[in-house]
Amino acid sequence: MELEDNIKRALKQVFDPEIPVNIVDLGLIYGIETGSPTEDGVPVTVIMTLTAPNCPIADEVVEDARIAASQVPGVSSATVRLTFEPPWDPSMMSEEALLETGLMGMY
């Protein structure tokens, strides 16, 4: 669980360029899967979505997430699996993100 927490902390450094909130607090991270440990570390897969399927900077956000996860100590490799099920909506945002964006009370 510590490794997953460290990965989430690293992913909090990745921001959606259109909304000034990190991808964790936006609710874009649906899960983190870990593989079998090797002598190099643990392979991980970050399951995430985007705020919109036709996001013009999708490749950039996904690559930034992959790089952030791969730089966590103990991670041997990182991949990102993009999904749109369930579709993202603002109710998935953290309370902090809702406050920051002025959406608190709406979701």
Secondary structure, DSSP 8 states (H G I E B T S, - for coil): -HHHHHHHHHHTT-B-TTSSSBTTTTT-EEEEEE---BTTBEEEEEEE--SSTT-TTHHHHHHHHHHHHHTSTTEEEEEEEE--SS---GGGS-HHHHHHHT-TTT-
